[in-house]
Amino acid sequence: MRTLVGWHIEMEFAEDGDRTRAAALVRLSDGTELRGHGSSVRHHDDRPQLRVGEEVAGARALTDLAMQLLGKAQEEVARPTGAPMAPLM
């Protein structure tokens, strides 16, 4: 088996008090750039743990990216025939 292409995903995080925001960026081999966003909010009774906020916000940003990739793939598969497709999920 050989690898045809590789994707690198860039993640950035911003902290503002109890809120963590994440942005994910992937550049595809066709030149498309997709950006996903996610956030998390620490409950006021929980102790501060930056890493946990980053993990939750990052997972949500990656989920957003995943949904965009599925939508893009669905559009590309449907394009040649013009026939509507069932959702990929």
C-alpha positions in Angstrom: 0.0 0.0 0.0 1.2 3.5 -0.8 0.1 6.9 0.5 -1.4 9.0 -2.3 -1.7 12.3 -0.4 -1.3 13.6 3.1 -3.3 16.2 4.9 -1.9 18.5 7.6 -4.4 20.1 10.0 -3.5 23.3 11.7 -5.1 24.0 15.1 -5.2 27.3 17.0 -6.6 27.9 20.4 -7.7 31.1 22.2 -8.5 31.3 25.9 -10.7 34.0 27.4 -11.6 33.4 31.0 -13.6 30.2 31.2 -14.1 30.0 27.4 -11.8 28.2 25.0 -12.1 28.6 21.2 -10.5 26.4 18.6 -10.0 26.9 14.9 -8.9 24.0 12.6 -7.6 24.5 9.0 -7.0 21.8 6.4 -5.7 22.3 2.9 -6.8 19.7 0.4 -4.8 18.5 -2.6 -7.4 20.2 -4.9 -6.5 23.6 -3.4 -9.6 23.8 -1.2 -9.2 25.2 2.3 -11.7 24.2 5.0 -12.0 25.8 8.4 -13.7 24.3 11.4 -14.6 26.0 14.6 -15.4 24.8 18.1 -15.6 26.1 21.6 -15.9 25.0 25.2 -16.9 26.7 28.4 -15.7 25.7 31.8 -18.4 25.3 34.4 -17.8 27.8 37.3 -17.6 24.9 39.8 -14.9 23.0 37.9 -11.2 23.7 38.6 -9.2 25.3 35.7 -7.7 22.8 33.4 -6.6 24.5 30.1 -5.8 21.2 28.4 -9.4 19.9 28.9 -10.9 23.0 27.4 -8.5 22.7 24.4 -9.4 19.0 23.9 -13.1 19.7 23.9 -12.9 22.8 21.7 -10.5 21.0 19.4 -12.7 18.0 19.1 -15.6 20.2 18.2 -13.6 22.0 15.6 -12.5 18.7 14.1 -16.1 17.5 14.1 -17.0 20.7 12.2 -14.3 20.0 9.6 -15.4 16.3 9.3 -19.0 17.4 8.5 -17.7 19.9 5.8 -15.5 17.1 4.3 -18.5 14.8 4.1 -20.6 17.5 2.4 -17.8 18.2 -0.1 -17.4 14.5 -0.9 -21.2 14.1 -1.3 -21.3 17.1 -3.7 -18.4 15.7 -5.8 -19.9 12.2 -6.0 -23.3 13.5 -7.1 -21.9 16.0 -9.6 -21.0 13.6 -12.5 -24.4 12.0 -12.7 -26.5 14.9 -11.5 -28.5 12.5 -9.3 -29.2 13.4 -5.7 -27.4 11.2 -3.1 -28.5 10.0 0.3 -26.4 11.7 3.1 -23.1 9.9 3.8 -23.8 9.6 7.5 
